[in-house]
Amino acid sequence: MFGMRHGNRNPTQFLKEVTGDWGLEGDMELTPFGKRQGYAFGRELREYLKGYLSANYMPSEAKFYSSSANRCQMTLQVTLAGLYPPRSFALWNLALDWSPVPYAIDDPMLRMYAVKCPKSDEAWAPITNDLLPELSAQLQRNNMLLEYMTKNTGWKPTLANAADLADNLLEISVYNTSYPAWIENVNLTGYNTSEQLINDYLKFMESHQIACANYEPCRKMMAGYWLYNILDTFETIMNTTKPVSKLIGFASHTEIVLSLMKEMMIDRHELTTTAGFILEVRDRPEWSVRILTHDPIGFDSHVINKAQYLPDLQKLAHKDGWIPLNEFIELVSPNAFKNWKRDYIRF
């Protein structure tokens, strides 16, 4: 079972000085670099699962889910293109090393913040308004940077706008185009180089999303229903003789994936694009689960490693990170809820 953040995307809003052929897909849409990242993960997953999956997509073996966001759907699509290059009977066009793979959209599970839910809005309110202590401190600590941004862009001095600026600067870097003059020729007390300025602005990236994963009400609201579905799948696997999927995959967003990883007791504090987790379940010598993480290296490579467990989870771990499945479920199930419409019905 894997979960992943979407790939590299465009900013929510663009700097007026944007030059070159980038951003043309539209705001928040997946970029060519994001497509490359997802494809690289699919290829790495195919290599990791060598001998476990059929070469081609088989409905009885696998199922996949995405949030409704275009960037997540497209990331999942290119990941599956890397995972399932068509072979033998699946070949249908010799000019394309690709075959379509179906997936379902599930926003309550993978994009709760976009679902009409007062509790979700309530959980986000102190983050959206920069009221959490760490967000307020970040605002105060970086007042000069924010005012410099406002002076040169006209954007309000908020963390959300600073995160948009960071996204713009990242894309300018990866597309190797020109920075705005006010960035390139910095005129701000305490900053002698554009590199120093850019590095400090990049620290605003995903501020709100990471704050959500750290703030318990938001974290539980974003991850609880997804976690319930994972645990329910585990219970089904242990207690049925019917065939079950060998692979289940999910594409979502930073605040959702990172929140879930924290609720599963993974020691993780941020996610780069296309990063996430892998859950392995086995029934011998006993029902056990192991958690891995996966991360991009640049845009065309990916790596899978053992996850760093938080102390409560590490106490349960046996050799090579395997954890008795019943003990894992007992530990993390208080963070899950079954019916999001009724709010926090526990697993």
Secondary structure, DSSP 8 states (H G I E B T S, - for coil): -EEEE---B--SS--TT--SS-STT-TT-B-HHHHHHHHHHHHHHHHHTTTTS-SS--TTTEEEEE-SSHHHHHHHHHHHHHH----GGG---TT-S------EE-HHHH-GGGS--HHHHHHHHHHHTT-SHHHHHHHHHTHHHHHHHHHHH---S-HHHHHHHHHHHHHHHHHT----HHHHT--STT--SHHHHHHHHHTTTTHHHHHHHHSHHHHHHHHHHHHHHHHHHHHHHHT--S---SEEEEEE-HHHHHHHHHHTTB------TT-EEEEEEE-SSS-EEEEEEEEEETTTEEEEEE--B-HHHHTT--GGG-EEHHHHHHHHGGG-BS-TTTS--B-
